[in-house]
Amino acid sequence: MAAALLALADSRLPAGGHAHSGGVEQAITAGLVTDADSLATFLRRRLLTAGVVAAALAAAACAAAACAAAGDPARMAGLDDEADARTPSPALRAASRQQGRGLVRVGRRIWPSPIWETLPARPHHPVALGVAAAAGGLTPRDAASAAAYLSISGPSTAAQRLLALDPLAVAAVTGRLSPDVDAAAAGAVAAGLPAATDPLLDLLAEVHAARKDRFFAS
């Protein structure tokens, strides 16, 4: 079971996450992220907003997928709508659905299961992540942990590449956020679906989408 969780959180999983920076590319361009300390501030802010929402959606999708052998298409559609409502930025919605579709493609190969059929054609990433967790025999808490971790791991890797940061310094930043990741995952399972959106992340995403010289898709 733990191996499936590691696979979901592994940056080498070919689900398309490597092409997205989680807003950190535009944050660097805007001068908001310049070093390891400012990266830590950005990552914590992202975790406590978008990360918390993603964790809750993933946990709910995992629980819905596990409640019956064939899952619940209506519940999945409702969760996908909830994800849409909590993602006001069109650019972020597109990025989430791109990554969701990529995860479904690889997840079907790794963990064949009829519950994949309960998903919409282009699901939001957290919803697809929850179904992937269920298909891999994981719990809603595991799904929440993977979503919370991914909300900081992708941006931290992108920042390391864009700023040529010391990999040890970046690893220390993400490592020190481990208690926050655990707390976000625990809260996602215990509470309902939060609506902790961040206008700054939305603005960064829209400005980034309009650029012609970007390195990452989002």
Secondary structure, DSSP 4 states (H G I P E B T S, - for coil): -HHHHHHHH-TTSSSSGGG--TTHHHHHHTTS--SHHHHHHHHHHHIIIIIHHHHHHHHHHHHHHHTSTT--HHHHHHHHHHHHHT---HHHHHHHHHHHHHHHHHHHHHS--GGGGGS-SS--HHHHHHHHHHHTT--HHHHHHHHHHHHHHHHHHHHHHHHT--HHHHHHHHHHTHHHHHHHHHHHHHS-------HHHHHHHHHHHH-SS-SS--
